[in-house]
């Protein structure tokens, strides 16, 4: 366990298995970064436990590599949270039944949230793909997010529930100003500024390598954005769409990389 009574601690970073965490009766921690690489369902743990442990958070970043349970709806609130980042970094693939739309529970639990960033990194795609018939798409009109202004989804894919999550944000974030959908989740891109051909600041000069299947899924994701998302973007919202790098992410290059491995 970690037990701290330091009253002036405002930033806390932790990496490891979830443990008993006590940061004082009225924790003044404003920024919390937590990552878990071994224990499953860390995102589930976070929404059920953290509102009570760090009630004054304004910034929260969570990283999980083994998420299999959908995010539950909770009564507790992050009353001061303005920035939320969730990273799902699967070794191979998230379970096919994983429901990205369930992450709306975090938005509901954060009434003053302004920025939401979702990063999804996986090598295999086993999800239920969105079909051409959009009439079956789930809607949650009773869930409003009046303060949400900026949204980024990195690793946007053709999972039906991810398309539903994106449509939900566009339809229910009444103050939304910008949304970025990137069909590639590039760990080299620490500042979320795009592929290597769009910037001279990347130190390596190359984007992260992608398998052939990841490139094909990214291209399918771009088609899904055009088919299901574009028509729902309000005129006052700035939409940025990013796809695979034309220099680093071509099919022939990916095939050569796999042979070298």
C-alpha positions as a printed Julia matrix, in Angstrom:
261×3 Matrix{Float64}:
   0.0     0.0     0.0
   0.95    3.66   -0.33
  -0.08    5.98    2.49
   0.78    9.66    2.14
  -0.14   12.57    4.37
   1.91   15.16    2.47
  -0.6    18.03    2.17
   1.08   19.88   -0.71
   1.5    17.01   -3.17
  -0.33   18.07   -6.34
   1.05   15.6    -8.93
   1.22   11.83   -8.48
   2.54    9.26  -10.96
   2.27    5.52  -10.39
   3.1     2.47  -12.5
   2.46   -1.09  -11.35
  -0.28   -3.32  -10.02
  -3.25   -1.62   -8.33
  -2.62   -1.34   -4.62
  -4.29    0.24   -1.62
  -3.72    3.95   -2.07
  -4.32    6.62    0.56
  -3.4    10.23   -0.12
  -4.96   11.9     2.9
  -8.44   12.78    4.08
  -8.86   15.59    1.55
  -6.26   14.86   -1.12
  -4.92   17.92   -2.92
  -3.57   15.86   -5.82
  -4.65   17.63   -9.01
  -2.8    15.59  -11.63
  -2.67   11.78  -11.57
  -0.96    9.46  -14.09
  -1.41    5.72  -13.52
  -0.49    2.72  -15.65
  -0.94   -0.98  -15.05
   0.68   -3.69  -17.18
  -0.15   -6.93  -15.38
  -3.53   -6.85  -13.64
  -6.56   -6.94  -15.99
  -9.37   -4.39  -16.11
  -7.47   -1.43  -14.7
  -9.88    1.07  -16.29
 -12.75   -0.65  -14.48
 -10.81   -0.37  -11.2
 -10.06    3.31  -11.8
 -13.62    4.56  -12.26
 -14.87    2.62   -9.24
 -12.05    3.59   -6.82
 -10.35    6.84   -7.8
 -13.22    9.32   -7.26
 -13.0     8.51   -3.55
  -9.18    8.52   -3.32
  -8.4    11.67   -5.34
 -11.57   13.8    -5.3
  -9.89   17.03   -6.43
  -8.33   15.81   -9.68
  -8.23   18.17  -12.64
  -6.12   15.9   -14.9
  -6.19   12.09  -15.11
  -4.26    9.77  -17.44
  -4.84    6.01  -17.32
  -3.02    3.24  -19.21
  -4.12   -0.4   -19.38
  -2.8    -3.3   -21.46
  -5.35   -5.91  -20.45
  -8.88   -4.57  -20.51
 -11.73   -7.02  -20.94
 -14.63   -5.68  -18.87
 -16.78   -2.8   -20.04
 -16.63    0.42  -18.03
 -19.5     0.5   -15.52
 -21.79    3.4   -14.7
 -20.98    4.77  -11.25
 -22.58    7.22   -8.85
 -19.3     8.8    -7.78
 -18.06   11.86   -9.67
 -14.77   13.48  -10.66
 -16.21   16.89   -9.85
 -13.16   18.93  -10.9
 -11.72   16.81  -13.71
 -11.05   18.8   -16.91
  -8.56   16.58  -18.78
  -8.94   12.81  -19.23
  -6.65   10.5   -21.16
  -7.24    6.76  -21.52
  -4.74    4.48  -23.25
  -5.67    0.9   -24.14
  -2.49   -0.82  -25.3
  -3.31   -4.44  -26.1
  -0.52   -6.95  -26.71
  -2.52   -8.49  -29.57
  -6.13   -7.37  -29.51
  -8.85   -6.28  -27.16
 -11.6    -8.88  -26.65
 -14.14   -8.84  -29.52
 -16.92   -8.03  -27.08
 -15.16   -4.98  -25.58
 -17.53   -2.01  -25.74
 -15.87    1.36  -26.41
 -19.23    3.07  -25.95
 -19.11    2.08  -22.27
 -16.37    4.7   -21.81
 -19.21    7.23  -21.83
 -19.4     6.36  -18.12
 -16.19    8.37  -17.61
 -17.72   11.35  -19.4
 -20.85   11.07  -17.26
 -18.72   10.92  -14.1
 -16.83   14.09  -15.1
 -19.36   16.94  -15.35
 -16.79   19.7   -16.07
 -14.58   17.66  -18.42
 -13.16   19.73  -21.3
 -10.64   17.42  -23.01
 -10.93   13.69  -23.69
  -8.15   11.7   -25.38
  -8.53    8.0   -26.18
  -5.55    6.02  -27.49
  -6.08    2.45  -28.7
  -3.02    0.43  -29.72
  -3.56   -3.15  -30.89
  -2.01   -5.42  -33.49
  -4.92   -7.72  -34.32
  -8.5    -6.64  -34.89
 -11.15   -9.01  -33.55
 -14.0    -6.59  -32.99
 -17.46   -6.54  -34.5
 -17.11   -4.28  -37.52
 -19.67   -1.61  -38.24
 -21.99   -2.61  -41.07
 -23.39   -0.54  -43.9
 -26.77   -0.36  -42.17
 -26.48    2.44  -39.58
 -30.01    1.95  -38.24
 -28.75   -0.48  -35.6
 -26.39    2.05  -34.01
 -27.01    2.58  -30.3
 -27.83    6.07  -29.03
 -27.68    7.54  -25.52
 -29.44   10.92  -25.85
 -29.94   11.24  -22.09
 -26.17   11.51  -21.56
 -25.14   15.13  -22.16
 -21.6    16.5   -21.84
 -22.04   20.25  -21.83
 -18.42   21.25  -21.08
 -16.56   18.87  -23.4
 -14.66   20.96  -25.96
 -11.82   18.89  -27.42
 -11.73   15.18  -28.26
  -9.0    13.02  -29.79
  -9.33    9.35  -30.71
  -6.01    7.83  -31.74
  -6.25    4.37  -33.23
  -9.77    4.87  -34.54
 -10.95    1.58  -36.03
 -14.0    -0.01  -37.59
 -15.32   -1.44  -34.33
 -19.04   -0.78  -34.21
 -18.83    0.46  -30.61
 -16.04    2.93  -31.46
 -18.13    4.44  -34.25
 -21.0     4.64  -31.77
 -18.77    6.38  -29.21
 -17.68    8.96  -31.78
 -21.23    9.62  -32.94
 -22.33    9.93  -29.31
 -19.74   12.63  -28.65
 -20.74   14.58  -31.75
 -24.42   14.41  -30.84
 -24.19   15.08  -27.09
 -21.14   17.31  -26.47
 -22.96   20.6   -26.92
 -19.83   22.78  -26.49
 -17.55   20.72  -28.72
 -15.0    22.77  -30.67
 -12.67   20.17  -32.2
 -12.42   16.44  -32.73
  -9.42   14.55  -34.11
  -9.77   11.02  -35.47
  -6.5     9.25  -36.23
  -6.7     5.74  -37.67
  -3.14    5.11  -36.46
  -2.0     5.13  -32.84
   1.69    6.01  -33.18
   3.74    5.73  -29.94
   6.5     7.78  -31.61
   4.08   10.69  -31.92
   4.3    11.9   -28.32
   2.82   15.33  -29.09
  -0.07   14.04  -31.23
   1.05   16.14  -34.19
   0.68   13.57  -36.96
   2.83   11.49  -39.27
   6.49   12.15  -40.02
   5.75   13.79  -43.39
   3.73   16.53  -41.66
   6.39   17.69  -39.21
  10.14   18.31  -39.03
  10.25   17.86  -35.25
  10.17   14.05  -35.18
  13.61   12.92  -33.97
  13.6     9.48  -35.62
  12.44   10.65  -39.04
  10.07    7.69  -39.28
   6.68    6.7   -37.96
   6.19    3.6   -35.86
   6.14    0.45  -38.03
   2.75   -1.12  -38.73
   1.85   -4.63  -39.85
   0.0    -5.14  -43.12
  -3.25   -5.83  -41.23
  -2.87   -2.65  -39.16
  -2.41   -0.59  -42.33
  -5.45   -2.18  -43.97
  -7.54   -1.58  -40.84
  -6.41    2.06  -40.78
  -7.6     2.46  -44.37
 -10.92    0.8   -43.5
 -11.18    3.18  -40.55
 -10.85    6.15  -42.91
 -13.75    4.78  -44.99
 -15.85    4.36  -41.83
 -15.17    7.99  -40.86
 -16.33    9.19  -44.26
 -19.41    6.97  -44.23
 -20.66    7.32  -40.64
 -18.98   10.33  -39.02
 -18.65   13.21  -41.5
 -22.36   13.79  -41.81
 -22.75   14.16  -38.04
 -20.07   16.82  -37.52
 -21.7    20.2   -36.7
 -20.54   23.12  -38.82
 -18.98   24.85  -35.78
 -16.81   21.81  -34.93
 -13.34   21.46  -36.45
 -12.74   17.89  -37.64
  -9.21   16.58  -38.23
  -8.79   13.15  -39.84
  -5.42   11.43  -40.04
  -4.54    8.23  -41.84
  -1.44    6.11  -42.41
   1.79    7.85  -43.41
   2.26    7.81  -47.19
   6.01    7.33  -46.69
   6.18    4.81  -43.82
   2.88    2.94  -43.98
   2.57    1.47  -47.44
   1.73   -2.21  -47.9
   5.0    -3.15  -49.62
   7.07   -1.53  -46.89
   5.06   -3.33  -44.22
   5.64   -6.67  -45.99
   9.41   -6.06  -46.1
   9.42   -5.13  -42.4
   7.63   -8.36  -41.5
  10.14  -10.4   -43.51
  13.04   -8.68  -41.73
  11.47   -9.53  -38.35
